[in-house]
Amino acid sequence: MYRRFFIALTVLTSYNLSFSQITDPYTPSPVPDRIILSWSDDPATTQSVSWRTDISVGEAWAEISLANSDPTFIFFADTVKATTQVLASNRNVSHYHSVTFKNLLPGTKYAYRVGNGTHYSEWFHFKTAKTEAAPFSFIYFGDAQNFVKALWSRTIREAFMKMPDVDFLLHAGDLINNPREDMEWGEWFYAGGWIYGTKSNIMVPGNHEYYRSGRDRLLSDHWKPSFTLPENGPENLKETTYYIDYQGVRIICLDTQAMLADSKKLKEQKKWLEGLLKNNPQKWTVVTQHHPIYSTAMGRDNPSIRNNFQPLYEKYGVDLVLQGHDHTYGRGYNMEFGKKTKDRGPMYVVSVSGPKMYNLNFEDWVERVASNTQLFQLIHVDGDVLKYEAYTTTGVLYDAFELKKRGNGQNRFTDLTPEGVAEQVEISKIYMERMNPEEIQKYQRRYEEYKARRAKN
Ligand SMILES: [Fe+2]
C-alpha cells in the first residue's frame, strides 16, 4: 500500500498526467465559489474579496453590513459592484470577480456576501484590524503543493481548529503543483473552504506558481484573478511582491521565483525592500519568501538570494523569515554552533504543510528540525513579545520559541521546545527504498554530526 502511495506521489508531483483522465469536479456555476479574503490596502479600513462564477454571471457585487446577531441586518447592507475578469483555464472558462470594501471602521466585525441577484454566497463574517499596535495571531503554512485535497486539507483544518480566533493566514508559496491545472486550484480552494472567506490571506508565489514559456517563467494565470493583493511593490511585481502593516508588524512578501528567473527583478526587489526596511515605523518585521535564505534539504541552496538579502535582514533587524520550498522543517538563525547568545538576529524558518517530503541535510544553522512531518505554525504578537509555535498536522506542539524585543533592537530568545517531543529525523521506509547505500550513509553521518553539535551546545 505504501509503495502504491509513493508511486502515486512521485507521478503526481512530477506531472499530473492522471488528472487529464478525470472529469473536472470543480466546474464553475452561477453560484459563487473560490471565495477568498485578502488585503490590497490598509487592513484597518479595507477588505478585499475575490470569487468565481461561470460566465453566465456578467455583473456581480458584494453586500456588506456591520455584523449583527439580529438577522434583519441584511436589509441595511451596502452594495459594492465587482470588477470582473475572464479566465480561460485548461478546464473551463470562468469569471473571477473582486471587490474591495473601503472606509470600514477599524477593529470592527462585518458581515458580507457575494452574488448577482439570483445566486449568492452565504453571509460571512470578518473583522478589520485595529489602527494601532495590538495583540494578534496568524497561521503560517509552508508548501501545500501536492495532494492538496487529500492531505493538506487536514493541515489547514487542524490549524484553524487550534486557533479559530486567528487574524489571518499566511501561505509561503507552492500552494499547488501545476500552476495551470485548474483542478489543483480547485483542490486548494476546497481544502480551505469557508475559512478563506472568513479569514484574510497573505500569499507569496513559489516556483510552482510559475510556468515555463520558451525562455520565460510566467506567473500562473490563476494568481491575479484568484487573489486581490496589494500593488505597493515594484512596478513589474505587483501582487507578488508587496507589504502589509498589521497592528504593529510589517509583513513583507518577496517573489523569490521572479528573482531566480530574472536578475533585474532581484535587484528591483532588493532596492524596494531596503526602502521599506529603512523607513519602517513598525516594531516587528516579518518577511515571507518561498526559497529559503538557508536551506534545510539535501542538495538545495539559493546563494544569490542569501547573498543579496541576508545582509539586509541583519542590518535592518528583520525579526522572522518564514519560508518554504525545501519540504522539511528547520528553525534557527545565522550563528556558528558553539557560540552562545540569547540575543538573536533574524530567526529563519523553513516549513512544509503538505505531504511532499525531502531529506534533511542537517545544516549548521538549524537548531530544531523535522523530516516527513506536515506542520503548521501559530504566531502571536503582543507588544514586545513574539511567540512562535509549530504544530504537527495532528495537532501536537513540536517546536516553540519566544522573542522579546529589547531596547537595543535585538531580540532576547527563549527556547520553548516542548520537553519529551523527540526530533523526527528518521527517513521513512518508503523514501529509504529509493536511496542508494551511499546516500543513506551520508544522511546518517550528517545526522550523527548534527546530534554531536547539538549535544555540545
Ligand atoms: Fe518550491
Residues whose N, C-alpha, C, O or C-beta is under 5 A from the ligand:
A	BS01	LIG	D174 G206 N207 H325
